[in-house]
Amino acid sequence: MPAQKDSSRRTVLITGANRGIGLGFAREYHAAGWNVIATARDPDAAKDLKKIGDDVRIVKLDVTTADSVEAMARTLKDQPIDLLINNAAIGISGASASSVSTLKADEFARLLEVNAVGPVRVTQALLPNLRAGKGKMIVGLSSGLGSITGNEGGGYYGYRESKAAIGMFMRSLAAELKDDGFTCIAIDPGWVKTDMGGPGAQLTVDQSVGGMRKVLDALKPADTGKFYRYDGSTLPW
């Protein structure tokens, strides 16, 4: 039976919450008293997520599969959501090659499907839930590598393009939903010690997530369409 939700509390939905930054967000918002809906491709294997609390609602979701996204939407029908964090992402070495000559097109397509198309599918499916919520906030996890202006060194082809794509999606979403009271932003979590970031990264998950939480808490409607770093500074598109 799914965990019961307190309708008086704000609700956040986090994709890719079984590990890394997504898991950190789930812990952060649960500790702050929010209703947490956390998605994972394999809920049964999401042991660390289950340890957070019995009241965390874990929903099965594969952002690359339309049937999975639709099933999630049916499961959450009539559930208001105040904040959507599109976090689910992957990194594939063959898709993030330093040279176009070694870029593997099939892996590139897979990376775009998860990192760029996935957030579009999820946002489309949950827009009625977000309209029903009071917070009306949508966040896309991007990267400084997704900044076109900041790309002086090249490389990381697939990863850069996928993160630039989610930035453009958030920018367009902000323009479309501004008059409906939504705040939509992209945010760079920094270089974080996760399976993707590696042990040599500069930030712990707690440092990154704690910084991003402060940024989100301080957002105003006038901030919609911006590109932030975890420390509150802004990045050029």
N, C-alpha and C positions, 0 to 999 in steps of 0.2 A: 504493500500500500504506500502511495507517495506521502511524503511528509506534509503535514498540514501547514498552511501558511496563515500568518497573522496579517489580516488585510489592512491593519492600521500602520504597518511598517512599509517602508519603501522596498521596492523589489528590483534587483539587478539580475540580468541574465548574462553569463559569461561563456563564450564558446571556447572549446579547447582547454577546459579547466582541469584536466586530469593531471597536469604536470606544469612545471616551469612558471611562467608569468601568469598564466590562467589560474593555476592552483594558488599562486600568491594573491591574486585578486579575490578569489573565493574566500580565503582565510581573512583577508583584510576587511571585506565587507561583512562577513559573518561576525567578526569581532566587533564591528561597529553597530551591530543590531539590525542589519538589513535582512530581508528575505533573500536568500541566494538560490538561484536556479543555475546549475552548472551542467554544461553539456560535455559529453565524452563519446568517442566512437564505441568504446566498450565499457559501459558502466560497471560491469562485474569486476573488471580489472582495475578500476579506479580506487585503489585501496587508500591512498593518501587523501583523496577527496572525501571518502566516507568517514575518515577519522576526524574531520572538522566538526561534525555534529549530525545528529539524526534528523535535524530539521533542514539540512541542505537537500534540496530536491535535485537529483541527478537524472538527466534526460539523455537518452541515446541520440546521437547526431553525427552524421557524416556530411560535412558541408558540401561535398562534391556530388552528392546523390540527391536528385530532386525528390525521390520517394521518401528519403530519410528526413529531409527538410519539411516536407508536407506532413509526415507523421508527427514530427515535433510540434508543428503548428496545431494539429488536431489535439494533441495531448495538452497543450497550453491554451486551448480556446477559452476565451472570457477571462484569462488571467492578465490583469493590468501589469505592465512592465514600465518602470520609471527610467531605467538605464540599461542600454544594450552595449556590451563591450565585445566587439568583433575581434577576438584575439587569435582564433585558430589559424595556424600558419605552419609552413614547413620550409626547410632549406635543403636543396639538393645540389651536391657539388657539380654534377654534370650540367646543371641548369644555371649555375652561377660562375661559369668559367671566366677566366681573365682575358681570353681571346675569343673573338667570334668564330675563329676556325675550329675551336674545340667545343663550342656550344652544342649540346645534345638537344635537338628539337623536341623529342618526345618527353624528355625530363623537364624541359622548359614549359611545355604545354601543361604538364601535371602540376608544376609549381604555380602557374597562373590560375589553374582551376581551383586550387586550394586558397591561395593568398589573395586573389583578386575577384574571382567569380563567386567564391564561397560567401564572402560578406554581403554581396548583392542578393544572393538567394535568401540568406537568413534575414536580412533587413526587409525584403519584400514580404516574407512570410509573417514576420512579427510586427509589421507596421500597425495593424489594427490593435494589437496589444499595447504598443507604445502610444498610440493615440488615446487609449483608455487610461494610461498612467498619467500621473501629475508631473513627473520629472521631465519627460520628453527630451531625453538626451541619448544620442547615438555616438559611439566612439569607435574609431577604426585604428587598430595598432599598425603603425607604419614604421618608418626607419629613416634616419638621416641619409641612408643610402638611396632613399626614394626621392630625395630633393633633386630636381633637374638643375636648378641654379647651382647647387653645391657639388655637382658631379664634375670635378676637375680631373680626376684620376682614371675614370673609366673602370672597366672590370665589373665583376659581380653581375653580369648581364641579366640573368633571369631574376635574381633577387631584387635588383634595382628596379627592373620594369614592373615586377609584381607589386612592389611597395609604392611606386609612382602611380600605379593604376588605382590602388585603394585610396591614395590621396586625391586623385581626380574624382573618384566616386563620392568621397566625403564632401568635397567642394561643391559638386553638383547637387548633392542631397541637401546641403546647407541652403543653397539658393532656392531649391524647390520648397522646402519645408519651413523656411524662415517665418513666413506669415502665419503659420500654424503653431508658432510658439516653440519650435524645436531648436535645440542647440546641437550641432553636429560638428565634430572636430576630428582631426587625425592627430596622433601622438606618437612620438619616438620614445620607446622605453629605455634607450641607451644600450650600451654593450653589457649584457647581463650574463651572469654565470648560470647558464641552463645547458641542457643537452645540445641546443643549437649554438649558443654563444660560446660554450667551452669554458674550461677552468681558468683560462687566462684573462677572462673578461674583467672589466673594471668594477662592476656593480653586483651586489647580491640581489636576489629577487626581492627581498624585503625593502632594500634601498630604492629600487626602481619602482616597485608598486606603491610604496609609501609616498614617493614624490609625485607619481601620477595621480594618486588619490587626492593630494592637496590641490593639484591643478584642476581636477574635475570639480572638487568642492567649491572652488573659487570662480567657476565659469558663470558668465552672464549671457543673456541672449545675444548681446552685441558681439560676443566672441565667436559666434557660429562661423564656420568656414575657415578657421585658423588652423595652423600646423604647429603644434607645441612639442617641446622636449619635456622629459620627465621632471626637469628642474624648474619648469615654469617659463623658460625662455621660448621664443618662437623661432621657427625655421622658415626659410624662403621656400616657396613651392618649386 
